[in-house]
Amino acid sequence: MNILNSNLQLKSENVRTLIIKKRRVIPFFDYSEVFSSSEEELVDVFRNVLRRGAFIQQSDLLEFEENLADYLGVKYAFGVANCTDGLIIAMKAIGIKPGDEVIFPSHTFVASAASIHFSGGTPVPIECGSDHLMDVTAIEKAITNKTKAILPVQLNGRTCNMDAIQKIANKYELKIIEDSAQALGAKFKNRSAGSFGDIAAFSFYPAKTLGCFGDGGAIVTSDDQIAKKILTLRDHGRDEFGDVSGWGLNSRLDNLQAAILNFNLKKYDNAVARRRKIAFLYNKYLSGLPNLKLPPAPDSNPDYFDIYQNYEIESSHRDKLREYLDQAGIKTILQWGGKAVHQFEKLKLNYQLPITEKTLKDSFLLPINTMITDYDVKYICEKIIEFYNH
Ligand SMILES: Cc1ncc(COP(=O)(O)O)c(C=O)c1O
């Protein structure tokens, strides 16, 4: 080998070491990429709103509310500051009072239960089923003469079996408040999550399937009386004439956020299709592994159209697997920090729900969003398979 050739070889080896050293990183969610991927169009949206000085309850908000109601097939949609406020307002609007019990699945964000608490009601947690959503067979056992409502959580972008929940609600004359924070566009038997109950709330937190650039949420209903209450409750109790008709909050969705959401809603079907494709690939590559429990695959049951806000898997070697993936640059997270609501001792809920506890002990979330590529998904799956081969 002459000197020239050996130099070339040295150089190419350096490049290889550099590539190996520059470890591949797949973040769980890349917040800055959300902006940079559509920077010019988004700056146009900002400029347009800011130049008009259209900040609070302006045309962009009204437009978004109309678009959202159409998209979901409901009569009314109202923007609010975030989904937690939306759920609190929902509890108030349907008349939950101190002493009333509301049944909810403990595998949810603490906000679902907090909304019951802040309306003066008592949160009654129940178990989740094998798909991680509220176990509908556990609802009736939790009903007492104080029960006023059921709060199904449309978790991970999947809708609960709303036929079963509706049947129980009708039998015991209970209201239904859907926590649809994670399920915009998810369907059960061709009906959208959020359109089944008396009232529902959605979240537009930046990492949600439809996200804005800060906090944001919406409440939806098809009931005229409830709609009137929502409008006043979100705006200091003021009615359409400016008269204060009762106590209210300041929980309005900023007009700028509404304009961003309008922009994102136009591309939303593509975003959902992409998430479903990623879920399909995860299922394709990982379904052969006996040690993993995967979410239902897209199209595995024609009754369900899931939008995959999250891809939550179970492994009895969870912590070691997560560590292995972390070493490979793959960032995963534990939903709710790994604890169901009743497990937060300081909330003093005092329940034992062994199925939910076991589910939360074994579960974690793989990256799923519109920024990751098919190649990323393949790499993640290869690393999981490699972990089990070891
Ligand atoms: C199931 C569920 N409910 C409620 C919320 C609260 O939403 P927000 O952050 O918009 O208040 C979230 C947010 O992550 C959620 O996942």
The ligand as a MOL file (V3000), in Angstrom:
LIG
                    3D

  0  0  0     0  0            999 V3000
M  V30 BEGIN CTAB
M  V30 COUNTS 16 16 0 0 0
M  V30 BEGIN ATOM
M  V30 1 C -55.7860 12.0460 29.8180 0
M  V30 2 C -55.4960 13.4950 30.0640 0
M  V30 3 N -56.3990 14.2710 30.6730 0
M  V30 4 C -56.1960 15.5760 30.8870 0
M  V30 5 C -55.0240 16.1960 30.4940 0
M  V30 6 C -54.8100 17.6400 30.7960 0
M  V30 7 O -54.6030 18.3990 29.6390 0
M  V30 8 P -54.0000 19.8780 29.7320 0
M  V30 9 O -52.5340 19.7440 29.9200 0
M  V30 10 O -54.3640 20.5050 28.4280 0
M  V30 11 O -54.6560 20.5410 30.8790 0
M  V30 12 C -54.0410 15.4390 29.8530 0
M  V30 13 C -52.7770 16.0490 29.4280 0
M  V30 14 O -51.7830 15.4050 29.2290 0
M  V30 15 C -54.2800 14.0520 29.6320 0
M  V30 16 O -53.3620 13.2780 29.0270 0
M  V30 END ATOM
M  V30 BEGIN BOND
M  V30 1 1 1 2
M  V30 2 1 2 3
M  V30 3 2 2 15
M  V30 4 2 3 4
M  V30 5 1 4 5
M  V30 6 1 5 6
M  V30 7 2 5 12
M  V30 8 1 6 7
M  V30 9 1 7 8
M  V30 10 2 8 9
M  V30 11 1 8 10
M  V30 12 1 8 11
M  V30 13 1 12 13
M  V30 14 1 12 15
M  V30 15 2 13 14
M  V30 16 1 15 16
M  V30 END BOND
M  V30 END CTAB
M  END
